[in-house]
């Protein structure tokens, strides 16, 4: 089961990063909400998003938008 969880997280991580890059959310000025970036059902994956923020994969602005660098 842990392999599936890791694989699911890796896939979700890739999808979020690609969505942010595709819409140009690459710095604080161009940051977008996950919904605006085209991430489907972002509220279901906030645990994954928080882990991505903690590891520096993505960043969150004070007003709740996200970007990757």
PLY file of the C-alpha trace (Angstrom):
ply
format ascii 1.0
element vertex 69
property float x
property float y
property float z
element edge 68
property int vertex1
property int vertex2
end_header
0.00 0.00 0.00
2.85 2.42 0.70
4.08 2.05 -2.88
0.68 3.11 -4.20
0.62 6.07 -1.83
4.10 7.15 -2.90
3.21 6.69 -6.56
-0.02 8.61 -6.15
1.82 11.45 -4.40
4.50 11.55 -7.11
1.84 11.74 -9.83
-0.10 14.45 -8.01
3.11 16.39 -7.39
4.01 16.23 -11.08
0.52 17.34 -12.13
0.53 20.33 -9.78
4.01 21.49 -10.79
3.18 21.14 -14.50
-0.09 23.05 -14.06
1.69 25.91 -12.28
4.41 26.09 -14.94
1.91 25.90 -17.81
-0.05 28.91 -16.53
3.12 30.88 -15.82
3.00 30.73 -12.01
6.77 30.83 -11.60
7.23 33.58 -9.01
5.26 35.41 -6.34
4.05 38.06 -8.77
2.62 35.49 -11.24
1.31 33.06 -8.60
-2.15 31.53 -9.11
-4.64 29.64 -7.03
-4.55 25.93 -7.73
-8.02 26.15 -9.27
-6.90 28.99 -11.57
-3.89 26.87 -12.56
-6.27 24.12 -13.67
-5.69 21.68 -10.82
-8.86 19.61 -10.45
-10.25 19.21 -6.93
-7.32 20.90 -5.19
-9.07 20.81 -1.81
-8.83 16.99 -1.81
-5.04 17.09 -1.91
-4.13 19.81 0.58
-2.03 17.35 2.57
0.09 16.73 -0.52
0.23 20.46 -1.23
1.42 21.16 2.32
4.18 18.54 1.94
5.21 20.12 -1.36
5.41 23.53 0.31
7.43 22.14 3.22
9.91 20.54 0.84
10.22 23.67 -1.32
8.71 22.16 -4.47
6.06 24.87 -4.57
5.58 28.10 -2.66
2.48 29.74 -1.19
1.91 33.48 -1.07
0.32 35.24 1.89
-2.93 35.56 -0.05
-3.17 31.82 -0.79
-1.77 31.60 -4.32
0.95 29.16 -5.43
3.98 29.11 -7.69
6.96 26.94 -8.56
10.44 27.96 -9.60
0 1
1 2
2 3
3 4
4 5
5 6
6 7
7 8
8 9
9 10
10 11
11 12
12 13
13 14
14 15
15 16
16 17
17 18
18 19
19 20
20 21
21 22
22 23
23 24
24 25
25 26
26 27
27 28
28 29
29 30
30 31
31 32
32 33
33 34
34 35
35 36
36 37
37 38
38 39
39 40
40 41
41 42
42 43
43 44
44 45
45 46
46 47
47 48
48 49
49 50
50 51
51 52
52 53
53 54
54 55
55 56
56 57
57 58
58 59
59 60
60 61
61 62
62 63
63 64
64 65
65 66
66 67
67 68
